[in-house]
Each structure stands twice: as C-alpha cells, then as structure tokens.
C-alpha cells in the first residue's frame, strides 16, 4: 500500500531560561517592552505533522511519501528522513522562504514566550497531487494533515476529482478554517482523524451532526488521550480501544502523529480496525516515552511486547506476521 502524507514541515527551537519572566517585566514599562534572556539550553527538534507521521510509517518499512513545502534549509532534515525510509522527492522547495519554525523559551515556572514562522508552508497550496500520483503509479491513500488551509482544501478537492482515497486530519488548523473549508476537507474522506475537542469543533463548524459526518466519511477515528481511541462507522457499533500500557511519561509531543502512523501501517496490512488502533496506541506509547516526536526507537520486539502487555497474546500473534 502506497501512502502519501501531506502536511506541515517544521522545526522546533526550544530554549530554557533559568529564571522567571515575571521578574524581568516592569509593569510601568510594559508598553515599551524590550527584553533579552540568556538561555541555558537549545533543543532543535524535527517536527511538522507530515514528517512525524512519515517517520513513524518509515519505521514499519512502508516507504511513505512526504508532501509539503519547505525552504532551502531543508537539506539536513531531508537527509534524516531519507535515512529513515521516507520518500522526500515530492517536497516543494521555496525559493523565497525558510522552512516553518516554532521558537519557544520556557522559564523555570513553565511559562512560555513563543512565536511561529509559517514560512514555506504558505506555498503548499501550489502543490498538485497528480504529478505525485503519476510518479508513484498511483497513491493508495493520501493523508491530508494540518498545513496551509488552502492547500488542505485543494488536496481534498483534487483527491475527489481524481478518485484518490484520502484521510482528513485537520488537527489544530480546524480553529483557522471556516465552515465551508471544513466541509470540503471532510466530504468523502475514507478516514477522518480528530481528538475529542476537534470532533466537537468539526461538528460546530460544519453544522453537521455526528450522524451526518458518518454519512460522509468511511471511518471516524477519535483519539481520547489516556483513554485510548474510539472508532465509528455508519451502521456499525462504536469500538473503544483502551490506551496501551505506559512505562514512563517523558514527552507527549507527536503522540497523535505516531498513533496515525501505527494505525495506517496496520490498516495497510488488512488488520481489523480494532487491531489497527491497538497498533496505533502501542506506537504512540513509544513516542510518549521518548524526548521528541521522531526520537523513539520502534522494533518488532518492542512493539509486540507492548501489544501483548496491553491487549493480550492473541493480539500480538495477529500482528507478528506483518513485522
């Protein structure tokens, strides 16, 4: 199964300030604010929903195709993804803008000052899916993740017109998108991914009820954090899949993306939905127990051990032949 993933490509620049922002601010001078902080640490993390999901799919040996826009500064990141089994040939490289970047400083009280530079992400709307589909000899599923909203809508419209199966995964961009855009993104999706809050927001923005959305998508997957995930299909009983067991909590960043990678890998193997969600949950826990969305190590042994511990030997035995 050939899976392509469209979405944001970004790096996170995370710094720690061993002090308190509040102690540096003079209330009487707040209108002329000019502050500089000497930080102790700089952690540069690879991120963006599309590379995060592709990294996860690459660990399963699926050779996912990354679709998105980046700057000329993308080459080091590209090399990392290439080494981890990701096809980066379809990334649009901007001639004018740098790769999207999140810059954040956190003080000792966990207060944050942050900014986000969209950069090349704004050019994702210029990407056409047809040349990518032609190059690959067909795309079995295009996941449309959080990106420039115009790009997300364009990709879904093109998928419908060219009969390319797609998954809608609007994530944090739901807050920026208007009702007609959300309806266009969701209509006809083979899979719709949201968390609980996004599920309610999608219904509010579209004006569609839960049942009306199920009329328009094949599978609706709602991630529930520590409670696992829920799977819904029209006319079928809802399936609740509890979260996998956790050994240690390190960093939740990227958990949702790794769940999607695990679920899509198992779905591509033809496993039942419940089993696919169990693989997704077990993959997400690997991410949770690492410091960063692409810093976890997943092996057949570690995945099977987590599935057996969480869901039983029968579940692990059904997954084992595909690893």
Secondary structure, DSSP 8 states (H G I E B T S, - for coil): --EEEE---EEEEEEE-SS-HHHH--GGGGGG-------SEEEEEEE-HHHHHHHHHHHTT---EEE-EE-GGGHHHHHHHHHTT-B-TT-EE-SS---EEEEEEE-TTS-EEEEEE-GGGGGGGG--HHHHHHHHT--SEEEE-SS-HHHHHHHHHHHHHHT--EEE--GGGGGTS-HHHHHHHHTT-SEEEEEHHHHHHHHHHH---HHHHHTT-SEEEEE-GGG-EEEE-TTS--EEE-----S-----TTHHHHHHHHHHHHHHTT--HHHHHHHHHHHHHHHHTSSSTT-----HHHHHHHHHHHH-HHHHHHHHTT-
